[in-house]
Amino acid sequence: MKNSEVLTFFSDPKVLKPLLSRLKDKLSGLSLKDRIRILEFCGGHTHVILRHGIDEALGEWIEFVHGPGCPVCVIAQSRIDYALSLAEREDVILATYGDLIRIPGSNGLSLQQIRAKGKDVRIVDSSLATIAIAKENHSKKVIFFAIGFETTTPHTAFLAKRIKEEGLKNLLIVSNHV
């Protein structure tokens, strides 16, 4: 089978449901203290696991552990949902790094899609770019949806310092650093 055929084959609910059932039968002999831990090292894995209900079907016996991966890949879907809910507000400009914009929330929508529907979602290359956005938009809350590992954390911390120094009341940070 070619790679594309394998993906299509295992994405088919008619194939997946019987496989999950067989796996559940085999796992039913395990005690809960013998739970299997599976490390998700890419957010793509997490999204597939959630989309196909594997976590719910096998949750009693298997624990999925978020592992290393890019921050965007390992961000919890609930955080994406939170970003979407913030961006839906009329009084908000949501600013974030570009790599987060295509990640879907639990409703299947991404920040890119709601931006296409007219919501004010902006991609910034630097956290400090949000200062100018906030100064130009006094009547709106500008929310920097921060994400990253230790390499971007100092930038977000510096933004927090600048917000305080400049007394910017309409610029807020939602930190999702890993």
C-alpha positions as CSV (number, residue, x, y, z in Angstrom):
1,M,0.0,0.0,0.0
2,K,1.2,3.5,-0.8
3,N,1.4,6.1,2.1
4,S,-1.7,7.9,0.8
5,E,-3.7,4.6,0.7
6,V,-2.7,3.7,4.2
7,L,-3.9,7.1,5.5
8,T,-7.2,6.8,3.7
9,F,-7.6,3.2,4.8
10,F,-7.1,3.9,8.5
11,S,-9.2,7.0,8.3
12,D,-12.2,5.1,7.2
13,P,-14.6,4.6,10.2
14,K,-15.6,1.2,8.8
15,V,-12.0,0.1,9.2
16,L,-11.2,2.0,12.4
17,K,-14.2,1.0,14.5
18,P,-13.5,-2.8,14.3
19,L,-9.8,-2.2,14.9
20,L,-10.6,-0.2,18.0
21,S,-13.0,-2.9,19.2
22,R,-10.4,-5.6,18.8
23,L,-7.8,-3.4,20.6
24,K,-10.2,-2.8,23.4
25,D,-10.8,-6.5,23.8
26,K,-7.1,-7.1,24.1
27,L,-6.6,-4.3,26.5
28,S,-9.5,-5.3,28.7
29,G,-7.3,-7.9,30.4
30,L,-5.0,-5.2,31.7
31,S,-5.4,-3.8,35.2
32,L,-5.7,0.0,35.4
33,K,-2.3,0.1,37.1
34,D,-0.8,-1.3,33.9
35,R,-2.1,1.6,31.7
36,I,-0.2,2.1,28.6
37,R,1.3,5.6,28.0
38,I,1.6,6.8,24.5
39,L,3.8,9.9,23.8
40,E,2.3,12.2,21.3
41,F,5.4,14.0,19.8
42,C,3.5,15.9,17.2
43,G,0.3,17.9,17.3
44,G,-0.8,16.1,14.1
45,H,-1.0,12.9,16.2
46,T,-3.1,14.6,18.8
47,H,-5.6,15.9,16.3
48,V,-5.9,12.5,14.6
49,I,-6.4,10.8,18.0
50,L,-9.1,13.3,18.9
51,R,-10.8,13.4,15.5
52,H,-11.2,9.7,15.4
53,G,-12.2,9.3,19.1
54,I,-9.3,7.1,19.9
55,D,-8.8,8.8,23.2
56,E,-12.4,8.2,24.3
57,A,-12.5,4.7,23.0
58,L,-9.3,3.6,24.8
59,G,-9.0,6.2,27.5
60,E,-9.5,3.6,30.3
61,W,-6.4,1.7,29.3
62,I,-4.3,4.2,27.5
63,E,-3.0,7.6,28.6
64,F,-1.9,10.0,25.9
65,V,1.0,12.2,27.0
66,H,1.9,15.4,25.2
67,G,5.5,15.2,24.3
68,P,8.1,17.4,22.6
69,G,7.1,19.0,19.4
70,C,6.7,22.5,18.2
71,P,4.6,24.6,20.6
72,V,1.9,24.9,17.9
73,C,1.7,21.2,17.5
74,V,1.4,20.5,21.2
75,I,-0.9,23.3,22.2
76,A,-4.1,22.0,23.8
77,Q,-7.2,22.3,21.6
78,S,-8.9,24.1,24.4
79,R,-6.3,26.9,24.0
80,I,-7.2,27.2,20.3
81,D,-10.9,27.2,21.3
82,Y,-10.0,30.0,23.8
83,A,-8.2,32.0,21.0
84,L,-11.2,31.6,18.7
85,S,-13.6,32.8,21.4
86,L,-11.5,35.9,22.0
87,A,-11.2,36.6,18.3
88,E,-15.0,36.4,17.9
89,R,-15.5,39.3,20.2
90,E,-16.2,42.6,18.5
91,D,-14.1,44.6,20.9
92,V,-10.9,42.5,20.4
93,I,-8.0,42.4,18.0
94,L,-6.2,39.1,18.4
95,A,-2.6,39.1,17.5
96,T,-0.4,36.0,17.3
97,Y,2.4,34.4,15.4
98,G,1.6,33.0,12.0
99,D,2.2,29.4,12.8
100,L,-0.8,29.3,15.0
101,I,-3.3,30.6,12.5
102,R,-4.2,27.4,10.7
103,I,-4.7,25.1,13.7
104,P,-8.3,24.1,14.0
105,G,-10.3,24.3,17.2
106,S,-12.8,21.7,18.4
107,N,-15.4,23.2,16.0
108,G,-13.1,22.7,13.0
109,L,-12.6,26.4,12.5
110,S,-9.2,28.1,12.6
111,L,-8.2,31.7,13.3
112,Q,-7.5,32.0,9.6
113,Q,-11.1,31.0,8.7
114,I,-12.7,33.4,11.2
115,R,-10.3,36.2,10.0
116,A,-11.6,35.5,6.5
117,K,-15.1,36.0,7.9
118,G,-14.2,39.5,9.0
119,K,-12.8,39.1,12.6
120,D,-9.7,41.1,13.4
121,V,-7.0,38.5,13.7
122,R,-3.5,39.7,12.9
123,I,-0.2,37.9,12.4
124,V,2.8,39.5,14.0
125,D,6.5,38.7,13.6
126,S,7.3,40.2,17.0
127,S,5.4,40.5,20.2
128,L,6.4,44.2,20.3
129,A,4.4,44.8,17.1
130,T,1.3,44.6,19.3
131,I,2.3,47.9,20.9
132,A,1.7,49.9,17.7
133,I,-1.5,48.0,17.1
134,A,-2.8,48.9,20.6
135,K,-1.8,52.6,20.3
136,E,-3.6,52.8,17.0
137,N,-6.8,51.1,18.3
138,H,-7.6,52.7,21.7
139,S,-11.2,51.5,21.6
140,K,-10.3,47.9,21.2
141,K,-8.6,45.3,23.4
142,V,-5.5,44.0,21.7
143,I,-4.7,40.5,22.9
144,F,-1.4,39.0,22.1
145,F,-1.9,35.2,22.1
146,A,1.7,34.2,22.9
147,I,3.1,30.8,22.1
148,G,6.5,29.3,22.0
149,F,9.3,27.6,23.9
150,E,12.0,29.3,26.0
151,T,13.2,31.1,22.9
152,T,10.1,33.3,22.7
153,T,9.3,33.6,26.4
154,P,11.8,36.5,27.0
155,H,10.1,38.4,24.1
156,T,6.7,38.0,25.8
157,A,8.2,39.1,29.2
158,F,9.7,42.1,27.6
159,L,6.3,43.0,26.0
160,A,4.8,42.8,29.5
161,K,7.4,45.1,30.8
162,R,6.8,47.6,28.0
163,I,3.0,47.4,28.5
164,K,3.5,48.4,32.2
165,E,6.1,51.2,31.3
166,E,3.9,52.7,28.7
167,G,0.7,52.3,30.7
168,L,-1.1,50.5,27.9
169,K,-4.5,49.5,29.4
170,N,-5.8,47.9,26.1
171,L,-2.9,45.5,25.5
172,L,-3.2,42.1,27.1
173,I,-1.2,38.9,26.9
174,V,-2.5,35.4,27.0
175,S,0.6,33.3,27.5
176,N,0.7,29.7,26.1
177,H,4.5,29.1,26.5
178,V,5.5,25.5,26.8
